[in-house]
Every structure is written in C-alpha cells, then in structure tokens.
Amino acid sequence: MFPLRDENPLANVPYATIALIATNAVVWLFVQGAGDGQTLAQSLCLYGLIPGDLLGNVNPGVSIALSETVGCRFDGASNSKTLLTSMFMHGGWFHLLGNMWFLWVFGDNVEDVMGPVRFVVFYVVCGLAAAAAQIATDTHSLIPMVGASGAIGGVMGAYALLFPRAHVHTLIFLGFYITTIAVPAIFMLGYWFLLQLLQGLPALGSTQGGVAFWAHIGGFVAGVALIHVFKRRDLLTAHHAQPQRRTSRHRWF
C-alpha cells in the first residue's frame, strides 16, 4: 500500500511540514551532493548515527569502508550531534522522496492540531525515540543510520490515533494490476506498522545494512504515546470543524 492523499481538510497552512521537507531537500542537495558517490559516503560518516561510535563501543583507529574511496574512521569520542543530524540524511533519491511524500500526506494534519512549533518538537522527539529503539537492537553496530522515517513514523502513529476514520487514497499493486482504493487511516497505518514488526523481528541481531525497521517501530510507538501531550484542544476543535470533502468512488469499510 502506498498513500496518495487523504480526505482530511486543514484549518491552517502547514508551515512546519513544508519547512521540514525543504530542509531535507536542501541537505540532500548541498550536504549530500544529491547522491554523488563520494560526497554521499562522506556525509554518512560525518552525520549518520553510528551506534557503536555514539556509545563508545568501538576501539579508536577502527574503520569501515562505505565506498572504494571513502571510509569511516573512529577516534573513540562520542559523536552525539548525529542523533539530530541523522534525521536529515538519506541514502538515495528514492529514500528521500518516499520519506518526504509520507511526511506530506500525514504531517500537515498532525501539525494542524499541534501548531508548527509543537509539531517540530514532536517530530524531533519521535526521531530520537526511533534512534534509541534501533540502537537498542545492536549497541555495537558500525552501520550508519540515516533517514527521516523514524520521526515520520511518529507522525503516522499520531495520525492513526487522531484520525482513525479519515480516508486515505492508497495505491494497490496486485501483480500486474494497479488500482487505487480509499481505506480508513487506521487500516492503512496499522498494516504499515504490522509490516515493520514482521520484518523487524527477523532483523534482530543482524549485522548487515538495510532498512531500520526498529526505528520505524520506535517512532510510531512514540507518536502514539506522545500525541496527548502535544495536541492542542482548540486546534483539534478547529480542525474537526472543517467541512469534509469526499470524492472517492471506491472505499473499504
């Protein structure tokens, strides 16, 4: 399932969501060289979150190769800034575009009931929770963790709790047949969360790179847990007062 849009009108312009998307795009273009091999590898070493390095569980002088010409060399000093910077790094174009699309579909409505400042704080806190969950699966890992998906997982968790019945237009792939349907958000996001669990459990203890499923899980759980702290009742009331526009001819539930 891939979300295309939702039927959930806004009361306010999502300035923070737009700013976060723009920041990720600027970082990708000017810090990561739009995916240029050497620049990208260097950015992962400098700004990616490496659990073993962060926790001091790697001996000074150890290095790992990320490309033929670039490697990460560790000096034994904790690099705590990467807890934040890693949220704005990505591993490729599809990684960036996929994350930003999910943020656009679900972030605007969550921001609408928090306000821009609270939303940014919520986003960062969920990103930190996501990083903690992934680190806990292997505290000695030397694989750089990058991406906004943990923080966005928190946004999705909040959306599922706030707007469980909001219809999300979703792209469905059935072999060679592709169609779209509109399903309740709780169904689409619950399905996404279940996939993360099913793929995250076999990945426990793995020393190979790949998708940080436990970051997704940790971010989602944090979003569910924190939404009651960050939402504003006045903004939630204003959001629900917006007229609903339903355009789908194909719905489930």
N, C-alpha and C positions, 0 to 999 in steps of 0.2 A: 504494500500500500504506500502510495506517495501522495501527500496532501497538495492540492492545487490552490484552494482558497476555502474560507469558511463563511457561513452566513451569520455574522456576528457584528453588527454595525457599531461604530465608535462614537463616543461623545467628544473626544479630544484628538488632536493631531499627535501621533506617536513620535515625538521628537527624540526621545532617548533611544527607541528602537532604531530609528533612522541613523542616529549618531553612532550607535554600536556597529551597525552594518557598514557605515562609511569608514569607521576606524579600522575594522578588519580588512576592508578593501585597500585602504592606504598602506597598512602594514604589509599586506601581501605584495603590493606593487613596489614599494620603496625600501622595505627592510628585507623581504624575501626574494626580491628580484623577479617577481611574477613567476616563480618556479624555476628560475635559472639554476642549473645543477649545483654549481659551487656555492653561489650565494644562498640557495635554499639550505644546503647542508650546513653551512656556517651558522645560519640563523637557528637551526635546530640545536646546534651545540651551545650557542650563546644564550638562547632564550627559551628553549624547550625545557620541560621539567623532567629531570633525570633522578628518580627516587634514590638510588644509591649515592649519588653525589649530594643531593639535598640533605640526606640523613647522615652523611659522613661514613657510609658503609663501603667505601671504595678506597683502596690504598693509593696514596699520591704517586703520580707517574704512570698510572694505568691509562690506556687509551683505547678507543674503539673507532673503527673506520665506518664512516657514513657514505663515502664515495671513494673513488680511486685517488682523489687528491685531498680530501678533507676528512679529518678525524677529530673526535672529541678527546682532549687530554685533561685528566683530572688532577687538581693540586691538593685535594683533601679538605678544601674550605667549602662550607655550606653556601649554596647559591640560592638564597630564599626568594630573591626577586622573581625567579622563574615561576613561582606559584601564581603570580599575576600575569607575567608576560606570555606564558604558555597558552593562556586563554585566547590570545590574539594571533597565534601562529597556526599555520596549516601546512599540510603535507603535499597538496596538489590542488589543481583547479577544481576538480570535482568535489574534493573535501571542502573547500571554501564555499563553492556555490550551493552545495547541498545544505551545509550548516546555515548559511545566510537565508536560504529560502524558508527553512523551518522557523528561523527566528522571525522572519517577516510575517509568516502565516499566523503564528501563535503569540509572538511577542507584543504586537500592538494592543491586543485586547487585555493582556495581563497588565501592561503599562497603564491602560485606561482606568484600571481600578486601584492603581498604586500611586500614580503620578510619576513623572520622569526621574526625580532624584531617588525616591524609594526603589523604583524599578532597577536602576543601575546598581544600587547597593545590594538588592536581592539577587541580581544576576551574578555579581562578583562572589557573594557568599555561597551561592549554589555551585559556582565554579570551583571554589575552594573545597567544598564538601565532596564534589566529584573527584578532585585530585586526591583527597585523603582516602576515598574509597579505592581508587586504583592503586595508590601507593601501598595500601594495606595488603594487596594481593601478592606483592613481591617488593619488599623493602630494600633489596639489593640490586634491583633491576638497573641496567645501564642503557635501557632503550628510552630515547627522548619521547615524552608525552606532549602532544600539541593538539590544539583544536578548541573550538568554542562549544563543542557538542555536550560537554558536561554541564556547562552553565545553561545551555539551551534545553537540556533535559530537565533542569529545574523549572524553566518557563513552561515546559509541556506538562509537568506534574501539577503546577499551579493552575494551568488552563483546564486540566481534566477535573480538578476539584471545583473550580469556579463556574465552568460552563459545560457540564457533562452532557447536556442535551443539544448543545449548539451543533448544527450540521456542518460537517467538513466534506467538501467535494474532493474525492480521492481517485487517483489513477490506479487502475487494477490491471495487472498483467496476467492473462490466462493463456499461457503458451504463446501462440502467435496472435491471439485475440487480445486487444487492448480496449478497455472501456472505462467509463467514469461512473461513480455512484456517490451519493451523499449519505454518510453514516454519522451517528452521534459521536461527538468527540471522545466520550468515554470508551467507545468501542475501538476507534482508531488508535487512541493513545494507549489503551490497555493492551491492545495487540502489539504495539511497538514495544511496550515495557516487557511483555512476556517474551518477545524475541530476544531482547537483551539478556534476560535471565537464562533462556535456553542456550544461548551462545556463550554467555559469560561463565557458566558453570564448568564446561569442558576446558575453558581457557585458564582456569585457576592453576597456578604453578607453572604456566608456560613461560619459557624464556625467549620465545620468538616474538617478533613485532606483529603488528596487526591492529585491529580495532580495540579501543579501550572500553570494552563493554561495561566494566565495573564503574568507570567514570560516569557513563550514561545512567546506570542504576543509582549510583550515589547522588547524582544531581537531581534525578527525578524524585527520589525519596525526600531529599532536602526541600524541593519545591513544594511537595505535598505538606511537609511538616511546618514550613515557614509561611505559607500563604496567609494564615490567620493573623500573623504578626504584622505583615507588610501591607495587606489590603486596607483601603480606607472606605468606611461605610458610605460616606457621602458620594464618593466617586463610583462605588458599586451601584448605588441607587440611581445615579445619573446615567450610568451605562445601561442598566436594565430598562430605563425609560425610553431608550432609543427605539424607533419603530423597526420591527423585524421585516426584512425583505427576503422572501423565499422564492427561489427561481428554479429549483431543481425539479425535474420530472421523474427522476429515478432516486428513490430513497429506500433505505433499510430501516426498520424499527418505526 
